[in-house]
Amino acid sequence: MNFLMQKMDLHVAILISSLIFAICHCYSLSYIVLVLPISLYLSYAAILFSPDHQLNLVPAILIHSFYDFFAFIYILYEYRKKQKKLYESRGNAESAEA
């Protein structure tokens, strides 16, 4: 983004870098649409915490890390809940056969 910021308007540079970021996360078209505003948010967070036009990526990295951590916890929770239901349904099926 530093290169783009030197060559063009700040907001255009952020939009282009956010589009590139979203395309790099192209699991599906709907995911690109979801990631684009998040990328804009992360880009503006990086700019907001950047003193003297030195791009500081630490805030964006921390925000992204927290998001990934909580997404992982949620996925793990849902997986364990599904495994518990599967285990319980197998137990009910085995007791019905006996």
Protein Blocks (a to p, Z undefined) as FASTA:
>chain_A
ZZmmmmmcfklmmmmmmmmmmmmmmmbfklmmmmmmmmmmmmmmmmmmmghhiacfklmm
mmmmmmmmmmmmmmmmmmmmmmmmmmmmmmmmmmmmZZ
